[in-house]
Amino acid sequence: MKNKLGEGGIWTFIIIIIIALFVWGVIGGQQAQNIGITCDMGIGDSLCWKWHTNAIGQAQEFLGDVLN
């Protein structure tokens, strides 16, 4: 029984996933460079796949909400 994707299709799928992860990492790296954001999982300062708002970022959001 033949695979629907075929061998070339599997490699194309893997390459697309790798590109998507790289782009997400670059976007996260840009986000993590903000003072109010902390990178939880990444490589160096340029790639970050998981980040969260730290105490400074939460204070900035609170002040922005109060002042608006």
C-alpha positions in Angstrom: 0.0 0.0 0.0 1.4 3.4 -1.0 1.6 6.3 1.3 -0.6 9.2 0.2 2.0 11.9 0.7 4.8 9.9 -0.9 8.4 10.3 0.0 8.7 13.8 -1.5 5.5 14.9 0.3 6.8 13.9 3.7 10.0 15.9 3.2 8.0 18.9 2.0 5.8 18.6 5.1 8.9 18.5 7.4 10.5 21.5 5.7 7.2 23.5 6.1 7.1 22.6 9.8 10.7 23.6 10.3 10.1 27.0 8.5 7.0 27.6 10.6 9.0 26.9 13.8 11.8 29.2 12.7 9.4 32.1 11.9 7.6 31.6 15.2 10.9 31.7 17.0 12.0 34.9 15.3 8.7 36.6 16.1 9.0 35.4 19.7 12.6 36.7 19.9 11.4 40.1 18.8 8.6 40.0 21.5 11.0 38.9 24.2 13.2 41.9 23.6 10.5 44.1 25.1 11.1 44.9 28.8 7.8 43.5 29.9 8.2 40.1 28.3 10.3 37.1 29.5 11.3 34.3 27.2 10.6 30.8 28.7 11.8 28.6 25.9 14.3 29.6 23.2 17.8 29.7 21.9 19.8 32.8 22.6 18.3 36.2 22.3 17.0 35.8 18.7 14.8 32.8 18.9 12.0 32.3 21.5 9.1 29.9 21.1 7.3 30.5 24.5 7.1 33.7 26.4 5.0 35.4 29.1 4.3 38.9 30.5 6.5 39.5 33.6 5.7 41.8 36.5 6.9 44.9 34.7 4.7 44.1 31.7 1.7 43.5 33.9 2.2 46.8 35.6 2.5 48.5 32.2 -0.8 46.9 31.1 -2.5 47.9 34.4 -1.4 51.5 34.0 -2.5 51.6 30.4 -5.9 50.3 31.4 -6.3 52.8 34.2 -5.2 55.8 32.2 -7.5 54.9 29.3 
